[in-house]
């Protein structure tokens, strides 16, 4: 049992990175607006994104390299494109995650209501954890965080069931209004996460392989499936919370993630009572803190590795410097560009949407190429899902752009 738990890691880090705004805000909002009617969308997007996320650890365990090494083998333009896209979005994404976490911390813990102060505290805390313990501490910590998150969310759902008053239905629906369609696009686009997280997962798998001798492809796929399944379960649980607590409540919900989170906590407390407050607080804050922590590790790790490949030089403290750059940029945006936050997030969101087919095609091309050993290439069923996924994501992206403009 201990050895089995010891081999878990990158898959749970994936879950920690994925379960954030997409679950706490988007899944809850889906339940609040559509009851249980969008479960089909949650399951469908998980199915079609599954192969491209899985190809990260698959390629790493098959070759001993991460996806970024593979991107370079496909040509420097692919690696340079990744570098540009990541640099263009990582500051805004980190800021968006941190500010939502800070908003929750302010609501839950008090001390100060200043979002920038809380953001600085959270960023420094995350940096301390990562620089002190590096991957090993993150690996151990995330097992506790994901387990705590799952248990606290499940308990909250169980508390909400007897308190619900609105009639509920499992009938699946397709939004017909422009606003409903726009939400569906955003919901599916960020569920469970943007596809570039496959690169982070690949890097975490490399670290896991260093720490666990004999860590195999079978271990990695099992670990990934557990992490991926947890994003599905948590997505449904947060949707259930939205349906049970918010659906039919008449509450007008803010489009701002921080304000929505505050409304979420207030509604839970009002409907379930003060006794449930601590459980709700743990579920909500753990959701966002885990995402903020894993993202602060993953972006610097990926950028450090990418610059090493592009420059052909290894710098010992590159990971630390990229983390400092990301943390500094995050605080700078909060101090000087907070009023432009919506525009910056919109830009990052659009890039995440429109680049999904790019990552899907590149990952699929790499895993099926001569750079991957024949025995480790995906089977026919995974290839069929991959082709369907590429068609789905490409059509989804075109639909998103048309709707946007």
N, C-alpha and C positions, 0 to 999 in steps of 0.2 A: 504493500500500500504506500509506504514511504517513498520507494523508488519510483512508483507510478506518479506520485505528486511531484517528485523532484524533476521528472522529465517534462512536466507541464511548464509553460513559460511564455514563449513567443505568441501562442494563440490567445492567451489571456491578456498579454500586452496589446494585441490587436483589438480585443474586446474593450479594453480600457480606453484605447484611442478612439474607437468607433462610437461607443456609448457616451454621447454628450448632448449637444444641442439637438441632434437628430432624434434622440429618444426623449429626453426630458421635455423639450419644447415641441418638436414636430409630431412625435407619436402621441403625446398627450393632447395636443391640439387636434389631431386627426380624430381622436375619440370624442373630444368636446364638440366638434363640428359635425361629425358623420357617424357617431355611435361606433358600432363595430363594423361599419360598412366598408372600411378600407383595408381590412386584413388581407384581401386578395392582392393589393398593391404591395404590401409589406413582404408577403411571401414570394411574389413574382420577382421583385427586384433582388431579393436575396438569392433566388435561384440563378438568375442571369448574371449576377456579379460573382457568384461563387468561384467559377473556374479561374478567373483572372486574379483573384486574391490568393487562391491556393497555389498558383504557379510561382509565387514568390518563394515560399519555403521549399517547394518541389525542386525548383531550379538550383537553389543553394545546396540542398542535400545531395542532389545528383552530381553537381560539379565542384562543390567546395568554394564556389564564388557566389557573390550576391547578384541581384538583378542588374545593378549598375555596371558590373563587369561585363555582363551580357549585352547591355545597351551599347557599351563601347565597341564590342565585337560586331555589332550591327552597323556601326559607323559613328564617328564623333558627332555628326549633326544630331543624332538621337540623344546622346548624352548632354550636349550643349542645350538642346531644347528643354530637357528635364531641368537643367540648372537654372535656366532663365525663368521657367514657369514656377519653380519652387521659390526662387528669390523674389519673384513678383507677388507671391501670395502668402509666404510664411509669416511675415510680420502682422499682416491684417488678421489672418486666421488665429494666430497666437493671441493677439489683442482681443479679438471677439470672444474667444474661450475664456481668457483671463477676466474680462469685464463681467461676464455672466457669473463666473465663480465668485468674483468680488461682490457682485450684487446679492448673491445668496448669502455670502458670509456676513455682509452688512445686515441683512434681514434677520438672519438666524442668531448671530452672535453679538450684535450690537457693537460696543466699543467705540466705533466711529462710523459715520454714514458716508464718509468720503470714499468714493469708488477708486480713485487713483491711489490712495493710501493702502486700501485693501489689496489692490492689484499688485502694488510693490511688495507687500508682505507675502502674498501668495507666490509671486515670481521668485523672490529671494529664498523662500522655503523650498520650492521645487528645485532651484539651483543647488541648494545645500544638500538635499537628498541625492541628487544625481552626481554631483562632483565628489561627495563623500563616499558613496557606495557604488557608483557607476552601475553597470548592468546587473550585477549580482543582487544589490539591494532593491533595485527596481523590480526585478524578477520576483523576489520574495514578497515585496510589498504589494504587488499587483494581485497576487493570489488571495491575499487577505481582503483587498479592496473589492475585487469582483465578487467574492463570496459574500461580503458584507452588503454590497449593493443589491445582489440578487435576493438575499434573505429579507432585507428591510423593505424592498419594493414589494415582494410577495406578501409580507405581513400587512403592508398598507392596503393592498388590493383586498385581502381577506377582511380587513376592518371596514372597507368601503362597501362591500357587497350588501350587508344588512341595512346600510344607511341610505342606499339609493332609492329614489322615489319615482323617477321617470321610467316609462316602459322602454325596454331595450329589445333589439332585434339583431340577429346574426345575418340578416339579409345584406348581401353585398351590393354596393352602389357605385355608380360612375358619376362624378360631379358634372353638372351641366352648365353652371354659370361660369363666367370668365374668371371670377375670383376663386371659385372652387377648382377649376382646371389649373390655375396658376399655383394653387397650394399643392395639388397633386404632383405637379412637376417638381416643385421644391422638395416635397416629402420623399419622392422616389429618388431624386438626385442625390440627396445626402444620406440615404438609408442603404446599408448601415454606415457607409463612409465613402469619401472620394477614393477612386481606384489607385491613386498614388501611394496609399497606405500599404499596398503590396510590396513596395520597395522597402518601407520601414520594417515590415514583417521579415523580409529577406535578410536585412541587416541584423535584426534581433536573433534570427535563426543561426547566423554565423557566430554570434556571441555565445549562444546556448551550446553550440557544437564545441566551442573552446572549453567550456566549463563542465560539460558532461561527455566523457569518453564513450563512444559507441552510440551516440545520439543518431538515430537512423531516420530514413524517409518515412517509415511506418510510424515511428514515434511522433514525428513532426506533423504528419497528416492527422493523426489522432488528436494531437494537441490543438491543431487549427480547427478541426471539426467541433471540438468542445467550445473553443472560444467563439466560433461562428454561430453555433447553436445558441450560445448565451445571448448574442445580439438579437437573435430572433425572439427568444423567450422574453427578454427585457423589453423589446419593442412592443410585443403584445401586451405585456403587463402595464407599461406606461399608457398604451392605448386604452386598456381597460380602466385605468385610473381616470383618464379624461372622460370616458363614457359614463362611468359610475358616478363621478363627482360633478362634472361640468356639463354634460349633455342635458339640454333642456333647462339649464339653470337661468338662462336669460342674461348671463354675464357677458359683457362686451370685452373681449380679450385684446390686449395690446399686441401690435406687431413687433414691438421691441422685446428682445429675448430676456433682458434683465427685468423689465416691468412684468412680463408674462410670468417669469419665475416667481416674482413676489406675489402676484395674483394667485399663482398655483399654491404656494404655501398658505396664503390666507384662506383660500377655499377649503383646503384639506383640514386646516385647524378648525374652521367654522363648522364643517360638516361632521368631522370625526372627533372633535373635542381636543382639549389641550393635552390629554393623556397621550394621544398619538403624535404629538408635535415632535418629540425627540426622534421617533422612528422616521417620520417624514423628512426631518432635517438631515438625518444620516443618509437617507436614500438620495435626496436631491443634491446635497453638497458632495457626497462621494461620487456621484455621476460626473459632475463637472470637474472636480479636483483630479480624478483619474485621467480625464481627457487632457486637461491642462498639463499635468505631469508628463504623460507619455509623449505629448506633442513637443514639449520643451526638450525632451531627450531625442526624439526621432528626427526632427528637422536639422539640428546641428550635426547629428550622426550622419545623415544622408549628405549634407552639404560638405562636410569634412571629407567623406569618402569620394564624392564627385570631384572636388578640387584636387584631391590627390591623383585621381585618374587623369584629369585634364592636364595637370601641370607635371605629372611624372615624378613628383616629390612627396615624401612623407614628412609631415610636421607633427612632432610628438603631441603638442598641445592644441592641435587644430580643432578638435571636438570642443574643448573648453572655450576657445576664442569664438567659435561660431555660436556657442550658447550665450556668451556675453554679448555678442552682436545682436542676437535675437532678443534677448532680455532688454537690452538698451533701446532697440527699435520699438519694442512693445510699449515700454514706459514713455518713450518720446511721442508716439502716436496718441497715447492717453493724455499727455500734457498739452500737446500743441495741435492735434488734429481730431480731438474727440467730437467736435461739431460736424466733421466730415466722415464720421465713422460709418454711417449708413452707405454712403457712396463707395467707400473703400471695401466694405463687406460685399456690396453688390458686385464690384469688380472681381473680387476673389471668388465669389459664388459662380459668376458667369464662367470664369476660367476653369473652375472645377467641373462644371457641367460640360463645357465644350471639349475639354481634354479627355473625358472619360473614354471615348472611342479610341483615342491615341494610345492610352495605356493598355486598353483591352487588346488592340491589334498587335502592339509591340510585344506584350507579354505572351500572347498566343504564338506569334511568329517565332519568338525566341525559344519557347518550350518545345516547339515542333521542328526546330532547326538542327543542323549537324552539331551545334554547340552543346546539345543535350544528349546524353547517352540514350541509345534506342530503348533500352529496358525501362528507362525512367520517364519516357514520354507518355502523355495522357492516352487513355483508352478511347475507343470509338464513342462511347456514351458521353464522356467529358468533352470530346471534340465537337459533338453535335450541339451540346449545350453552349459551347464556346461560340460556334457560328451563329446560333440563335441569339446569344447574348450580344454579339457584335452588331447584328441587325437591330436588335432592340435598343441598344445604347445609341447607335447612330440615328435611328428614327426618333428616339426620345430627345436627343440633342437638337436635331433639326426642328422638332416641335417646340422645344423650349425657346430657341432663338426666334422663331416666327412669332410665338406668343409674347416674347419680351419686346420685340420691336414692331 
